[in-house]
Amino acid sequence: MLPFRSEIRNSPSRQTIKIFLSDESSGAKIKRHLEHFNEIEMIEIRESIGQNRVNENITVFLKDDVDINKMKQSIDSSLWWYFEEDVVD
């Protein structure tokens, strides 16, 4: 099982990136890890709604005029590095 998956979501007010973790207990650590991105305006841990989903997700709100596709790639890359380092430790 993969440690996470991320999706770009559209909402009426703005696009967001949702991160679904296979281990929900690491949500707070991942939130702190993502706070180093200057392009992120806010990060929330939210309850997931829907079928075949984990109970919680991390919702990332970006600042205005940030390319969401590039940011998703950067976040994914950073999280792969994070989980790889976590496995080594």
C-alpha positions as CSV (number, residue, x, y, z in Angstrom):
1,M,0.0,0.0,0.0
2,L,1.3,3.5,-0.9
3,P,1.9,5.8,2.1
4,F,-0.3,8.6,0.5
5,R,-2.2,9.8,-2.5
6,S,-3.0,13.3,-3.5
7,E,-5.7,14.8,-5.7
8,I,-6.5,18.2,-7.1
9,R,-10.0,19.1,-6.1
10,N,-12.2,21.9,-7.5
11,S,-14.6,23.8,-5.2
12,P,-16.8,26.8,-5.9
13,S,-14.3,29.1,-4.2
14,R,-10.9,27.7,-5.1
15,Q,-8.9,24.7,-6.0
16,T,-7.3,22.6,-3.3
17,I,-5.0,19.6,-3.0
18,K,-6.3,16.8,-0.8
19,I,-3.8,14.3,0.6
20,F,-5.0,11.0,1.8
21,L,-2.6,9.1,4.1
22,S,-2.6,5.3,4.6
23,D,-1.5,6.0,8.2
24,E,-3.8,8.7,9.5
25,S,-1.8,9.0,12.8
26,S,0.9,10.8,10.9
27,G,-1.4,13.6,9.7
28,A,-0.1,16.2,12.2
29,K,3.5,15.4,11.3
30,I,2.8,15.7,7.6
31,K,1.0,19.0,8.2
32,R,4.0,20.4,9.9
33,H,6.3,19.1,7.1
34,L,4.2,20.9,4.5
35,E,4.2,24.2,6.3
36,H,7.7,25.0,4.8
37,F,6.1,25.7,1.4
38,N,5.7,29.5,0.9
39,E,3.0,28.9,-1.8
40,I,0.7,27.4,0.8
41,E,-1.8,29.7,2.4
42,M,-3.4,27.2,4.9
43,I,-3.4,23.5,5.7
44,E,-6.3,21.8,7.5
45,I,-6.9,18.2,8.6
46,R,-10.5,17.4,7.7
47,E,-12.9,14.6,8.0
48,S,-13.3,12.8,4.7
49,I,-16.7,12.2,3.2
50,G,-17.4,9.6,0.6
51,Q,-17.0,5.9,-0.1
52,N,-13.7,4.1,-0.1
53,R,-11.9,7.0,1.6
54,V,-9.9,7.2,4.7
55,N,-11.5,9.0,7.7
56,E,-9.4,12.1,7.4
57,N,-7.5,14.0,4.7
58,I,-5.1,16.9,4.7
59,T,-6.5,19.8,2.7
60,V,-4.0,22.3,1.2
61,F,-5.1,25.8,0.2
62,L,-2.7,27.6,-2.0
63,K,-2.0,31.3,-2.3
64,D,-3.5,33.2,-5.3
65,D,-1.7,32.9,-8.6
66,V,0.1,29.6,-7.7
67,D,0.1,26.9,-10.4
68,I,-1.7,24.1,-8.7
69,N,-0.3,21.4,-11.0
70,K,3.3,22.4,-10.3
71,M,2.5,22.7,-6.6
72,K,1.0,19.2,-6.5
73,Q,4.1,17.8,-8.1
74,S,6.3,19.6,-5.5
75,I,4.2,18.4,-2.6
76,D,4.2,14.8,-4.0
77,S,7.9,14.9,-4.4
78,S,8.5,16.3,-0.9
79,L,6.2,13.6,0.6
80,W,7.9,10.8,-1.3
81,W,11.2,12.1,0.1
82,Y,9.6,12.4,3.6
83,F,8.3,8.8,3.6
84,E,11.6,7.4,2.2
85,E,13.6,9.2,4.9
86,D,11.1,8.0,7.6
87,V,11.6,4.3,6.4
88,V,15.4,4.7,6.6
89,D,15.3,6.1,10.2
